[in-house]
Amino acid sequence: MKKTNRREALKTIATGSVAFGTASLLNSFSTKTVEEESYKLKGNINHSVCWWTYNFIPLDELCQAVKKIGFSAIDLVGPKDWPTLQKNGIFSSMCNGAEINLTDGWADEKFHTTLIRNYNDTIPLVAKAGYQNLICFSGSRRGMDDETGLKNSVNGLKQIMSLAEKNGVMIQMELLNSKIDHKDYMCDKTPWGVELVKRIGSPNFKLLYDIYHMQIDEGDVIRTIKNNQQYFGHYHTGGVPGRHEIDETQELFYPAIMKAIIETGFKDYVAQEFIPTGKEIKDKVTALKKAMIVCDV
């Protein structure tokens, strides 16, 4: 038997069964199923959507829209809006409202007094409402090196962790890219975030792994998820580049990423955090349904 050379192999791929197999995989990005009347979730992924990316729809109407699509959770909603979620039977999958902003965070000691007060006030509210996750941010470097930022973050966060543990609330720091969207952000690499989790040493502190952000700053998404799954408590999506739809226009293949997440035994939420580009609201809602289907593996 002749050895197959590179040219022959490429010819086979272009014309034969391998091409068919690839086409089958790419069907995960097809819009065909989006147009169906209903879609039954497989139950392997808990789906959510970040409110700010769909805040052109009143929250009450967004609650109704996500229920119609087939899931029942929304990320990044604070205490004053929880009654709207509860009225509609929607879960707050990642609470916010205790942070100052994305730049003034735990890495800088001058914000600790305010942050400790805010989190001490909000943690019991999260627990009382029946929720589990509360977001936090490192904030900007402001000239600090990694070690200084780690020490400051540990010193501040440890002052709220006993209350979080007592109330069964998971504090989760989000990994954000500092290359494009959040210049100077401290927690912009997985190794820094993992080291922070280790130093805090609490079962109630983890990382929110934002797939969009970490593709930009690190890449190697699937390997990172598999090697660090014990430190991740939540996931956000988004198309790269541009943070738009989860479709064939972007460089990440989300079905494979979701499969990797499932294989780690993850049971919490994956929230869509892309900015829809459609001109009409119905097109933007359809994009959300499509993203859910693509990620429902």
C-alpha positions, 0 to 999 in steps of 0.5 A: 500500500502506498503511503498517503502523502500530504497532497493526497490527504488534502484532496481526500479531505476536500472531496470525501468523508472528512469534509462531510464530518466537518460540515456536520460539526459546523451545523452547530452554527446553523440558523435552521433550528432557530426558526422552529417553533420550539426547542427542547433543552438537553439539560446539560447546561444551565443557560442565562443572559447578561442583562446589560447586553439586552437592556434595550428591552425592559426587564419585565419583557426580557424575563418573558422573552427568555422564558419563551426561548426556553431558559429562566435565568438572568445575570447581573441584576441587583437587589432593586430589580430582583422583585421583577425577576421573582414576579416572572419566575426568573432566577438571578444567576449572578447578582451585582450591586455591591461593587463600586465599578470596574476600575475601583476594585479590591486590588487598591486598598483605598477602596476597601472601606467602601467595598467591605461595607457594600458587600457586608450589606449585600451578601445577606440580601443575596442569601435572603432572596435565595441566590448564590452568586455575587460578582466582584472586580479587581479594578485597575492596576494604577501602577501596581505590580501583580504581587501588590495587587494580590496582597491588597485583594487578599487583605480586603476580600478576606474581611468579607469571606466569613460572612459569605461562607455563613450565608452560603454566597459565592463571591466571584471575581471576573476575569476581564481582558486588558488588551481591548476593553478594560485597559489596566485591569488587574485580574486579566490573566487566569494564573493571577486569578487562580493564585488569588483563589488559592491565597484566599483559601475559601470554598466561597470564592471563585473566578468568573471565567469570561470566555470572550475576555480570556480568548483576547488576553490568553487564548487556549480556552479549552485547555485553560478550562480543563486545567483550572475548572476547580477555580471557576464558578461561572462562565460568560460567552461572547463572539471574538472579535467584537463581542457579538453573536455566537455564530460563524462570523467569530473565531471561537467554536462554542460547541467544543467549549461547552462540551469541555465545560460539561466534561469538568462536571460544572453545574452552575450557569453559562451566561450569554454576554454578547451585544446583538447586531440586528436592526430589529428587536425580534432579530436580536432576540432570535440571536439570543435563541440561536446562541443558546442552541449553539451552546446547548450541547 
